[in-house]
Amino acid sequence: MFTSCRDKSGRVTYVELRGMVRSQLGLRPAQLPESKLRSLWRALDDDGSGFITAKEFGSFMRVGTAASGPGGWRERLTAHNRSEAEELTRKLNEERNAMARVQPASKDEVGELSCKMHSCMLEKKQKNWFRLFKLMDQDGSGRVTYLEFLEMVRSDVAGLALRPAQLPDSQLQSLWRALDDDGSGFITAKEFGTFMRRGEAAAGGKGATWLELRTAKHRAGAEAMLAERNKQRDAMADVPAASDTEMRALAEQLHASMVDRNHNHWFRLFKLMDVDNSGIVMFVELQDIVRGELEMSTKQLSEASLKSLWVSLDSDRSGHITAKEFGQFMKRGVPEAVKTSRGAVLEKKRLIAVRNRVGLEQEKVERMESELRAAARKVKAHEAEKALLQAELQKLTGKASSASLLASLEQSHGRQTLLPHSELQQLRAELGEALDGR
């Protein structure tokens, strides 16, 4: 239910909440008056931010959940989903067991049935098999069961409306067995399309694929939008652009109206205009948002002023404006007090960031100094031990015999020492030279 958030920001405005209450919940003003809805909004938006989060909305809704009885909505949803899955599995197993005794249709029979269904599809103005498949695949899983296939074949509303007299159930079951050759209980879009294209080819040609139809639809939509944009641009040819003073006054007027309607940022307003998420808006979209969402009448903002505003915004006469152009205009209407307040907040954040960065640098310097002091202590101990060993060496060369000197050196080598092995080897060599001199 919280998916009424249009921009996926995780936050909703009053307008989005009202739309959800009126459309998704179906609560009319007679059931829930606008005054009560606004009072509810003020209670939920207690910080006056202009929006509520999923957490705030969830806390409110859980009050009703607790009052409705034991067991949370998650538990009830899980139980419901489990029950549906079990029922689907049961029906699928029943279908599979029933089909196990049916003889699959032959290749020729499959071809005849494909021709019949393709012909019927054209008569029903269903010009593409993929559209039929989408009608069957209600859950969007990409697979359909025999019951879904049967409903499409028999349905008068969106199917082929083939009666049992035209296509008996026994033939339809044989066809299913041929299509579901792996016995999975499902057929995919690829399997259904391969079957339907046989009838298409036998009919003497190949119709447009779903991709070609979609491309043609998008192209037609783009051409219509371009024509409408050119029409609007030509209609604006003789409209004078608003002056700089008029632009500032209009920006202040629109900004004030935006704040009054609980829109705390101009970009949220732009996203409401940009319903197709193209990143651009045309004059009619701006006109709709001004007259509808902002509820500005022609007395508050005349049509001539609105058109002059558009001509100034659309300075390159492209027929549309971007979010950047709309934002630059709306920022001119922000009161100086608000700008100063925002600037102070940004400056405070900048100073905090600088202070944090200086603190990190200071910690880094202190850590390096500590490491240097530890390294200096190790060097000092190293030099002291080296001097001690050299003194012992001189003492031994003057008094001890060769055997005792070697034994002392081996004993020294076995001690815990900071000297590396290479320096101990050097001392051994010096001792050997001294002994040879004796």
C-alpha positions, 0 to 999 in steps of 0.5 A: 500500500505504501507503493503510492510513493511515486518517485520511490523515495520511501516518502509520500506527500499529502497529495500521494496519501490522498490519491491512495485513500481515494483510489486504492482504498476507495474511500469517498469524501462522504466516508472520509471527509477532506477535513478529517484526512488533513487532520490525520496528515497533520498528526502523522507529519508531526515534524512538519517536514511535508512528507511521511515515511514508511515507518510513520505510516506503518506505525499508524496502520498497525494500530488498526491491525492490532484492533482487528484481532490477533496475528499480524498482517505478515502472518496472515499474508504468509498463511494466505500465500501458502494456502494459494500455493497449496491449492495451485499445486493440488490443481496442477497435480490433478491436471497432470494426472488427468492428462497422463491418459490423453493421447498427444495430437499428431503433427498434422493435427497440431498443424490443423488446430494451429490454422483454426486458432490463428484464423479465429484470432484474426477474426477476433481482431487479436492480431498477435499470438503474444497478446493472447499469451499475456491474456492467459498469463495473468500472474506474469509468470511466463507460463500458463496451465491447461485451465488458463489455456482452456479459458482463453480458448472458450472466453467470449470477452478476451479469448477465441470464443471457440465452442466445444462444437467447434473444438471438442475438449478431447481435441483441446486436451490432445493438443495440450499434451502435444504442446506440453511434451515434457509433462511439466503441466505448463507451456511457455510463451516460446512453446505457444508461439511456435505452435501459433506461427505454424498457422500463421505461415499456413495462412500465406504470410507472417504477421507482425511480431509483438516486438514489431507491433510494440516498436510501431506503437512507440513510434506512433506515440513519439510522432504524436508527441512531436506533432503536439509539441510542434503545434504548441510551439507554433501557438506560442510564436506570437507570445511575448516573453516575460521580463526578468521582474515578471519572472521573479514575481511568478517564481515567488508566486509558484513557490508560495503555492507549492509550499501551501500544497505541502510540496517541499521541493521543486523537483517533486513538483517536476516529477508530478509533471513528468508522468512519462519519466522522459525528463522533459515536460511540455506546456500542457503538463505545466498548465495541468500542474498549475491549474490542478495540483497547485489549484491556481485559478486564472484570476491568480495567474492568468493564461497570458502570464502562464504562456509568457512564463513558458516562452521565457523558460523555453528560450531555445524554442524546443517545445519542452523544458528540462528539470534544470530549466524548471529548477533554475526558475523555481529557485528564484522564488525561494525567500531570502530568509529561507536561502540564508537559513539553508546557507547557514545549515550548509556552512555548519555541515562544512565546518563539521566536515573540516573539523572531522577531517582535521581530527583524522589527520591529527590521529594519523600524525600521532599514530606515526609518531608513536610508531617512530618512537617504538622503532627508535627504542628497537634501534637503541636496544639493537645497538646496545646488544651489539656493543655487549656482544663485541665486548664479550668477543674481545674479552674471550679472544684475550683469555679463552681457549679455542674450544671455550670461545666456540662454545661461548659463541654457540651459547650466545647464538642460542640466546634470545637476541635482537641481532639478525642472523647475518650479524651473528655470522659476521661475529663468528667470522671475526672470532675465527680470524682472532683465533687464527692470529693467536 
